[in-house]
């Protein structure tokens, strides 16, 4: 295969063919590739190739050196093609994805304890009381959000949490109303205070003293 055949077909040039083409050793070939910025293609452990796109650049460098020039003063440089730019962009994108994956793996191995949101322990009681007193119609999801556990298994008239749950069906949708079965406690103004069994204050002190004295005085026996 001639040099023109390689350029036309676009086949990467095996290093042994490149060595024969330019009459140089393997180490010299690698030095030239490094100076030109040419990345050699490693096909396998025994097959490394010079990219077909840079064979012409290698020929120019060889002619330059044959004319007495050096690697340092060679004006040629590895051209930046659209394919090369796209390849670098893909590489950068791959690096970004790899970094993101590494960060995700690190975060997955650490447990960050966040403060638990404050929960009102009386939320369910307040919600049911409000629904019963105002006659609200609730959905199953709303009752679950209030903390009514097992509502999906409730039947019409089931009792729980001091309420009777009435089940309704409207357009193939289950709705609920709640009714108190434990009456609300009487207001504080209607409570009757307990009458003390003993007097308090000054009168109580006098009675207590009288009882103490009388308990220690022995009355004479009347005959």
C-alpha positions as a printed NumPy array, in Angstrom:
array([[  0.   ,   0.   ,   0.   ],
       [  1.456,   3.381,  -1.002],
       [  1.28 ,   6.669,   0.898],
       [ -1.325,   8.005,  -1.495],
       [ -3.466,   4.931,  -0.912],
       [ -3.371,   5.567,   2.85 ],
       [ -4.383,   9.205,   2.415],
       [ -7.222,   8.381,   0.033],
       [ -8.643,   5.473,   1.993],
       [ -8.11 ,   7.244,   5.328],
       [ -6.688,   4.198,   7.086],
       [ -4.648,   4.733,  10.228],
       [ -0.989,   3.904,   9.606],
       [  0.512,   1.081,  11.712],
       [  3.65 ,   2.226,  13.476],
       [  5.791,  -0.334,  11.712],
       [  4.63 ,   1.09 ,   8.37 ],
       [  5.247,   4.633,   9.635],
       [  8.768,   3.651,  10.69 ],
       [  9.445,   2.241,   7.225],
       [  7.824,   5.268,   5.552],
       [ 10.099,   7.764,   7.293],
       [ 13.049,   5.473,   8.007],
       [ 13.077,   6.08 ,  11.756],
       [ 12.932,   4.048,  14.969],
       [  9.941,   3.526,  17.236],
       [ 11.241,   5.957,  19.872],
       [ 11.926,   8.653,  17.26 ],
       [  8.428,   8.137,  15.868],
       [  6.888,   8.652,  19.293],
       [  9.   ,  11.769,  19.825],
       [  7.718,  13.242,  16.565],
       [  4.12 ,  12.418,  17.508],
       [  4.57 ,  14.172,  20.858],
       [  6.112,  17.233,  19.195],
       [  3.223,  17.478,  16.748],
       [  0.595,  16.81 ,  19.374],
       [ -0.56 ,  13.72 ,  17.535],
       [ -2.299,  11.128,  19.695],
       [ -1.319,   7.655,  18.58 ],
       [ -4.181,   5.175,  18.337],
       [ -3.755,   2.041,  20.444],
       [ -5.796,  -0.692,  18.78 ],
       [ -4.41 ,  -3.52 ,  20.917],
       [ -1.374,  -4.341,  23.029],
       [  0.572,  -5.145,  19.845],
       [ -1.036,  -2.704,  17.414],
       [ -0.568,   1.068,  17.703],
       [ -1.213,   3.37 ,  14.753],
       [ -0.531,   6.862,  13.462],
       [ -3.864,   8.63 ,  12.696],
       [ -4.556,   8.826,   8.97 ],
       [ -5.555,  12.503,   9.27 ],
       [ -1.978,  13.403,  10.335],
       [  0.079,  11.29 ,   7.922],
       [  0.574,  14.342,   5.695],
       [  1.728,  16.347,   8.726],
       [  4.218,  13.593,   9.511],
       [  5.512,  13.771,   5.915],
       [  5.989,  17.537,   6.227],
       [  7.913,  17.143,   9.469],
       [ 10.083,  14.436,   7.918],
       [ 10.95 ,  16.665,   4.96 ],
       [ 11.674,  19.552,   7.34 ],
       [ 14.088,  17.424,   9.342],
       [ 15.696,  16.06 ,   6.199],
       [ 16.352,  19.644,   5.109],
       [ 18.284,  20.339,   8.312],
       [ 15.473,  21.644,  10.485],
       [ 14.643,  20.6  ,  14.035],
       [ 11.5  ,  19.693,  15.934],
       [ 11.572,  23.033,  17.751],
       [ 11.576,  25.211,  14.63 ],
       [  9.012,  23.167,  12.689],
       [  6.206,  25.598,  11.769],
       [  3.608,  22.897,  11.365],
       [  1.098,  22.165,  14.095],
       [ -1.662,  19.705,  14.638],
       [ -4.739,  21.243,  12.971],
       [ -7.841,  21.615,  15.067],
       [-10.718,  20.097,  13.145],
       [-14.396,  20.11 ,  13.91 ],
       [-14.127,  16.456,  14.857],
       [-11.35 ,  17.231,  17.33 ],
       [-13.385,  20.051,  18.912],
       [-16.422,  17.789,  19.22 ],
       [-14.266,  15.055,  20.743],
       [-12.922,  17.455,  23.383],
       [-16.428,  18.662,  24.165],
       [-17.594,  15.081,  24.609],
       [-14.596,  14.393,  26.851],
       [-15.383,  17.424,  29.017],
       [-19.029,  16.392,  29.229],
       [-17.922,  12.92 ,  30.239],
       [-15.647,  14.386,  32.911],
       [-18.531,  16.473,  34.258],
       [-20.74 ,  13.395,  34.419],
       [-17.981,  11.446,  36.137],
       [-17.516,  14.215,  38.715],
       [-21.259,  14.379,  39.32 ],
       [-21.394,  10.606,  39.767],
       [-18.472,  10.727,  42.214],
       [-20.127,  13.468,  44.253],
       [-23.384,  11.514,  44.316],
       [-21.536,   8.425,  45.526],
       [-19.884,  10.386,  48.339],
       [-23.179,  11.907,  49.4  ],
       [-24.807,   8.47 ,  49.344],
       [-22.271,   7.158,  51.863],
       [-22.971,   9.939,  54.33 ],
       [-26.175,  10.394,  56.236],
       [-27.186,  13.96 ,  56.877],
       [-29.662,  14.298,  59.717],
       [-32.086,  17.113,  59.081],
       [-34.198,  18.544,  61.891],
       [-37.589,  16.893,  61.954],
       [-40.437,  19.256,  61.102],
       [-42.501,  20.334,  64.066],
       [-45.75 ,  18.381,  64.242],
       [-48.761,  19.46 ,  66.265],
       [-49.7  ,  16.417,  68.391],
       [-53.277,  17.697,  68.547],
       [-53.648,  18.224,  64.812],
       [-55.894,  15.188,  64.347],
       [-58.081,  16.033,  67.344],
       [-58.43 ,  19.661,  66.258],
       [-59.15 ,  18.704,  62.664],
       [-61.851,  16.181,  63.561],
       [-63.446,  18.561,  66.057],
       [-63.565,  21.316,  63.448],
       [-65.005,  18.95 ,  60.841],
       [-67.691,  17.717,  63.227],
       [-68.68 ,  21.151,  64.532],
       [-68.816,  22.833,  61.112],
       [-70.21 ,  19.883,  59.152],
       [-67.293,  19.635,  56.74 ],
       [-67.347,  16.975,  54.01 ],
       [-63.928,  15.343,  53.732],
       [-62.262,  13.037,  51.254],
       [-60.361,   9.913,  52.234],
       [-57.049,  11.609,  51.453],
       [-57.944,  14.548,  53.686],
       [-58.719,  12.239,  56.591],
       [-55.439,  10.411,  56.043],
       [-53.665,  13.786,  56.105],
       [-55.356,  14.499,  59.437],
       [-53.876,  11.292,  60.82 ],
       [-56.942,   9.021,  60.729],
       [-55.281,   5.639,  60.298],
       [-57.058,   2.816,  58.49 ],
       [-59.772,   5.039,  57.043],
       [-59.717,   3.008,  53.842],
       [-61.123,   0.074,  55.784],
       [-63.823,   2.043,  57.608],
       [-67.485,   1.274,  56.969],
       [-70.363,   3.667,  57.381],
       [-70.96 ,   4.296,  61.072],
       [-67.591,   3.073,  62.349],
       [-66.39 ,   4.65 ,  65.573],
       [-62.866,   5.913,  66.211],
       [-61.133,   8.696,  68.111],
       [-64.433,   9.652,  69.797],
       [-66.255,  10.236,  66.494],
       [-68.669,   8.403,  64.227],
       [-67.553,   8.309,  60.614],
       [-70.371,   8.456,  58.051],
       [-69.512,   7.222,  54.583],
       [-71.094,   8.735,  51.459],
       [-70.751,   7.99 ,  47.747],
       [-71.026,  10.714,  45.146],
       [-70.119,  10.152,  41.505],
       [-68.061,   7.079,  42.328],
       [-66.139,   9.022,  44.936],
       [-66.107,   8.277,  48.667],
       [-66.781,  11.236,  50.95 ],
       [-66.959,  11.41 ,  54.74 ],
       [-68.65 ,  13.38 ,  57.483],
       [-67.854,  13.014,  61.162],
       [-70.068,  13.289,  64.193],
       [-69.157,  13.511,  67.845],
       [-70.065,  10.498,  69.957],
       [-68.425,  11.894,  73.086],
       [-70.085,  15.137,  74.124],
       [-68.091,  18.301,  74.53 ],
       [-67.333,  19.076,  78.195],
       [-69.423,  21.749,  79.895],
       [-67.95 ,  25.215,  80.025],
       [-66.06 ,  26.308,  83.112],
       [-68.836,  28.79 ,  84.071],
       [-71.298,  25.933,  84.536],
       [-69.104,  23.981,  86.895],
       [-70.312,  23.86 ,  90.508],
       [-67.488,  24.322,  93.022],
       [-67.179,  21.714,  95.745],
       [-68.179,  22.807,  99.282],
       [-65.229,  22.397, 101.638],
       [-65.874,  19.906, 104.448],
       [-64.041,  22.087, 106.904],
       [-64.053,  25.849, 107.408],
       [-61.058,  27.686, 106.11 ],
       [-59.295,  30.807, 107.198],
       [-59.594,  32.216, 110.748],
       [-62.609,  30.067, 111.618],
       [-60.785,  26.965, 110.592],
       [-57.799,  27.86 , 112.742],
       [-60.043,  28.392, 115.819],
       [-61.771,  25.051, 115.276],
       [-58.461,  23.288, 114.872],
       [-57.146,  24.82 , 118.119],
       [-60.324,  23.852, 119.991],
       [-60.045,  20.288, 118.807],
       [-56.413,  20.095, 119.83 ],
       [-57.085,  21.46 , 123.334],
       [-60.167,  19.331, 123.865],
       [-58.269,  16.238, 122.922],
       [-55.774,  16.818, 125.77 ],
       [-58.192,  17.924, 128.555],
       [-59.595,  15.228, 130.78 ],
       [-62.992,  16.082, 132.111],
       [-63.693,  15.07 , 135.721],
       [-65.801,  11.999, 136.169],
       [-69.231,  12.84 , 137.519],
       [-70.429,  10.49 , 140.219]])
